Amino acid sequence: MQQQDRFHYQGFTGAFSSFFVSGDPNSIKLTAADVSGVPSLASGREFVIASDGFSMAPITQLKQRCDFWKEKAAKVPI
């Protein structure tokens, strides 16, 4: 992935590493300024990784995703 699709790799790993280091997924972005970053939760939008790039979309499944992981978390081996 790092070599075959560098754009998506840098966008995804940049957001995660930036969040882990600073608490802000956009503070140390690895993509250009004109590439969508991760929106704030208060915006009601989510970061979408699509085959043609990155974008934002309305958060429509956040509660369902959270409920799913809350239900499964105890079963995930760490």
PyMOL CGO cylinders between C-alpha atoms (Angstrom):
from pymol import cmd
from pymol.cgo import CYLINDER

trace = [
    CYLINDER, 0.00, 0.00, 0.00, 2.81, 2.39, 0.88, 0.3, 1, 1, 1, 1, 1, 1,
    CYLINDER, 2.81, 2.39, 0.88, 4.32, 2.07, -2.59, 0.3, 1, 1, 1, 1, 1, 1,
    CYLINDER, 4.32, 2.07, -2.59, 1.28, 1.26, -4.76, 0.3, 1, 1, 1, 1, 1, 1,
    CYLINDER, 1.28, 1.26, -4.76, -1.11, 3.96, -3.52, 0.3, 1, 1, 1, 1, 1, 1,
    CYLINDER, -1.11, 3.96, -3.52, 1.00, 6.54, -1.76, 0.3, 1, 1, 1, 1, 1, 1,
    CYLINDER, 1.00, 6.54, -1.76, -1.71, 9.25, -1.85, 0.3, 1, 1, 1, 1, 1, 1,
    CYLINDER, -1.71, 9.25, -1.85, -4.28, 7.24, 0.12, 0.3, 1, 1, 1, 1, 1, 1,
    CYLINDER, -4.28, 7.24, 0.12, -1.60, 5.80, 2.40, 0.3, 1, 1, 1, 1, 1, 1,
    CYLINDER, -1.60, 5.80, 2.40, -0.32, 9.26, 3.35, 0.3, 1, 1, 1, 1, 1, 1,
    CYLINDER, -0.32, 9.26, 3.35, -3.82, 10.67, 3.82, 0.3, 1, 1, 1, 1, 1, 1,
    CYLINDER, -3.82, 10.67, 3.82, -4.93, 7.83, 6.10, 0.3, 1, 1, 1, 1, 1, 1,
    CYLINDER, -4.93, 7.83, 6.10, -1.73, 7.32, 8.09, 0.3, 1, 1, 1, 1, 1, 1,
    CYLINDER, -1.73, 7.32, 8.09, -1.10, 11.06, 8.28, 0.3, 1, 1, 1, 1, 1, 1,
    CYLINDER, -1.10, 11.06, 8.28, -4.47, 11.67, 9.93, 0.3, 1, 1, 1, 1, 1, 1,
    CYLINDER, -4.47, 11.67, 9.93, -3.99, 8.82, 12.41, 0.3, 1, 1, 1, 1, 1, 1,
    CYLINDER, -3.99, 8.82, 12.41, -0.40, 9.64, 13.31, 0.3, 1, 1, 1, 1, 1, 1,
    CYLINDER, -0.40, 9.64, 13.31, -1.25, 13.33, 13.67, 0.3, 1, 1, 1, 1, 1, 1,
    CYLINDER, -1.25, 13.33, 13.67, -4.13, 12.45, 16.00, 0.3, 1, 1, 1, 1, 1, 1,
    CYLINDER, -4.13, 12.45, 16.00, -1.97, 10.13, 18.11, 0.3, 1, 1, 1, 1, 1, 1,
    CYLINDER, -1.97, 10.13, 18.11, 0.81, 12.72, 18.44, 0.3, 1, 1, 1, 1, 1, 1,
    CYLINDER, 0.81, 12.72, 18.44, -1.19, 15.92, 18.88, 0.3, 1, 1, 1, 1, 1, 1,
    CYLINDER, -1.19, 15.92, 18.88, -4.86, 15.05, 19.40, 0.3, 1, 1, 1, 1, 1, 1,
    CYLINDER, -4.86, 15.05, 19.40, -5.68, 16.84, 16.13, 0.3, 1, 1, 1, 1, 1, 1,
    CYLINDER, -5.68, 16.84, 16.13, -5.83, 14.71, 12.96, 0.3, 1, 1, 1, 1, 1, 1,
    CYLINDER, -5.83, 14.71, 12.96, -5.09, 17.75, 10.80, 0.3, 1, 1, 1, 1, 1, 1,
    CYLINDER, -5.09, 17.75, 10.80, -2.13, 19.29, 12.65, 0.3, 1, 1, 1, 1, 1, 1,
    CYLINDER, -2.13, 19.29, 12.65, 0.53, 17.21, 10.87, 0.3, 1, 1, 1, 1, 1, 1,
    CYLINDER, 0.53, 17.21, 10.87, -1.23, 16.31, 7.61, 0.3, 1, 1, 1, 1, 1, 1,
    CYLINDER, -1.23, 16.31, 7.61, 0.87, 14.47, 5.03, 0.3, 1, 1, 1, 1, 1, 1,
    CYLINDER, 0.87, 14.47, 5.03, -1.33, 15.56, 2.13, 0.3, 1, 1, 1, 1, 1, 1,
    CYLINDER, -1.33, 15.56, 2.13, -1.54, 18.96, 0.43, 0.3, 1, 1, 1, 1, 1, 1,
    CYLINDER, -1.54, 18.96, 0.43, -3.60, 21.79, 1.90, 0.3, 1, 1, 1, 1, 1, 1,
    CYLINDER, -3.60, 21.79, 1.90, -6.22, 21.42, -0.85, 0.3, 1, 1, 1, 1, 1, 1,
    CYLINDER, -6.22, 21.42, -0.85, -6.95, 17.80, 0.17, 0.3, 1, 1, 1, 1, 1, 1,
    CYLINDER, -6.95, 17.80, 0.17, -9.86, 17.42, 2.59, 0.3, 1, 1, 1, 1, 1, 1,
    CYLINDER, -9.86, 17.42, 2.59, -8.84, 16.91, 6.19, 0.3, 1, 1, 1, 1, 1, 1,
    CYLINDER, -8.84, 16.91, 6.19, -10.76, 15.33, 9.02, 0.3, 1, 1, 1, 1, 1, 1,
    CYLINDER, -10.76, 15.33, 9.02, -13.73, 17.53, 10.01, 0.3, 1, 1, 1, 1, 1, 1,
    CYLINDER, -13.73, 17.53, 10.01, -14.57, 18.25, 13.64, 0.3, 1, 1, 1, 1, 1, 1,
    CYLINDER, -14.57, 18.25, 13.64, -17.24, 16.03, 15.17, 0.3, 1, 1, 1, 1, 1, 1,
    CYLINDER, -17.24, 16.03, 15.17, -19.38, 19.12, 15.78, 0.3, 1, 1, 1, 1, 1, 1,
    CYLINDER, -19.38, 19.12, 15.78, -19.57, 19.71, 12.02, 0.3, 1, 1, 1, 1, 1, 1,
    CYLINDER, -19.57, 19.71, 12.02, -21.85, 16.67, 11.59, 0.3, 1, 1, 1, 1, 1, 1,
    CYLINDER, -21.85, 16.67, 11.59, -19.57, 15.41, 8.83, 0.3, 1, 1, 1, 1, 1, 1,
    CYLINDER, -19.57, 15.41, 8.83, -17.13, 12.52, 8.55, 0.3, 1, 1, 1, 1, 1, 1,
    CYLINDER, -17.13, 12.52, 8.55, -13.83, 11.87, 6.75, 0.3, 1, 1, 1, 1, 1, 1,
    CYLINDER, -13.83, 11.87, 6.75, -14.43, 9.62, 3.75, 0.3, 1, 1, 1, 1, 1, 1,
    CYLINDER, -14.43, 9.62, 3.75, -11.68, 7.69, 1.97, 0.3, 1, 1, 1, 1, 1, 1,
    CYLINDER, -11.68, 7.69, 1.97, -12.83, 6.91, -1.55, 0.3, 1, 1, 1, 1, 1, 1,
    CYLINDER, -12.83, 6.91, -1.55, -11.03, 5.48, -4.55, 0.3, 1, 1, 1, 1, 1, 1,
    CYLINDER, -11.03, 5.48, -4.55, -10.75, 8.94, -6.12, 0.3, 1, 1, 1, 1, 1, 1,
    CYLINDER, -10.75, 8.94, -6.12, -9.53, 10.76, -3.01, 0.3, 1, 1, 1, 1, 1, 1,
    CYLINDER, -9.53, 10.76, -3.01, -10.75, 12.10, 0.32, 0.3, 1, 1, 1, 1, 1, 1,
    CYLINDER, -10.75, 12.10, 0.32, -13.92, 14.01, 1.07, 0.3, 1, 1, 1, 1, 1, 1,
    CYLINDER, -13.92, 14.01, 1.07, -16.44, 14.79, 3.78, 0.3, 1, 1, 1, 1, 1, 1,
    CYLINDER, -16.44, 14.79, 3.78, -19.95, 13.41, 4.02, 0.3, 1, 1, 1, 1, 1, 1,
    CYLINDER, -19.95, 13.41, 4.02, -22.79, 13.73, 6.52, 0.3, 1, 1, 1, 1, 1, 1,
    CYLINDER, -22.79, 13.73, 6.52, -22.39, 11.47, 9.55, 0.3, 1, 1, 1, 1, 1, 1,
    CYLINDER, -22.39, 11.47, 9.55, -25.23, 9.05, 9.11, 0.3, 1, 1, 1, 1, 1, 1,
    CYLINDER, -25.23, 9.05, 9.11, -23.97, 5.88, 10.75, 0.3, 1, 1, 1, 1, 1, 1,
    CYLINDER, -23.97, 5.88, 10.75, -21.84, 7.11, 13.66, 0.3, 1, 1, 1, 1, 1, 1,
    CYLINDER, -21.84, 7.11, 13.66, -24.25, 5.94, 16.38, 0.3, 1, 1, 1, 1, 1, 1,
    CYLINDER, -24.25, 5.94, 16.38, -24.64, 2.51, 14.74, 0.3, 1, 1, 1, 1, 1, 1,
    CYLINDER, -24.64, 2.51, 14.74, -20.86, 2.11, 14.42, 0.3, 1, 1, 1, 1, 1, 1,
    CYLINDER, -20.86, 2.11, 14.42, -20.27, 3.13, 18.04, 0.3, 1, 1, 1, 1, 1, 1,
    CYLINDER, -20.27, 3.13, 18.04, -22.99, 0.78, 19.27, 0.3, 1, 1, 1, 1, 1, 1,
    CYLINDER, -22.99, 0.78, 19.27, -21.46, -2.07, 17.23, 0.3, 1, 1, 1, 1, 1, 1,
    CYLINDER, -21.46, -2.07, 17.23, -17.97, -1.56, 18.68, 0.3, 1, 1, 1, 1, 1, 1,
    CYLINDER, -17.97, -1.56, 18.68, -19.28, -1.10, 22.21, 0.3, 1, 1, 1, 1, 1, 1,
    CYLINDER, -19.28, -1.10, 22.21, -21.01, -4.47, 21.85, 0.3, 1, 1, 1, 1, 1, 1,
    CYLINDER, -21.01, -4.47, 21.85, -17.94, -6.22, 20.31, 0.3, 1, 1, 1, 1, 1, 1,
    CYLINDER, -17.94, -6.22, 20.31, -15.09, -4.51, 22.18, 0.3, 1, 1, 1, 1, 1, 1,
    CYLINDER, -15.09, -4.51, 22.18, -14.85, -7.05, 24.99, 0.3, 1, 1, 1, 1, 1, 1,
    CYLINDER, -14.85, -7.05, 24.99, -14.41, -9.84, 22.42, 0.3, 1, 1, 1, 1, 1, 1,
    CYLINDER, -14.41, -9.84, 22.42, -11.54, -8.18, 20.54, 0.3, 1, 1, 1, 1, 1, 1,
    CYLINDER, -11.54, -8.18, 20.54, -8.23, -9.66, 21.69, 0.3, 1, 1, 1, 1, 1, 1,
    CYLINDER, -8.23, -9.66, 21.69, -5.58, -7.06, 22.44, 0.3, 1, 1, 1, 1, 1, 1,
]
cmd.load_cgo(trace, "trace")
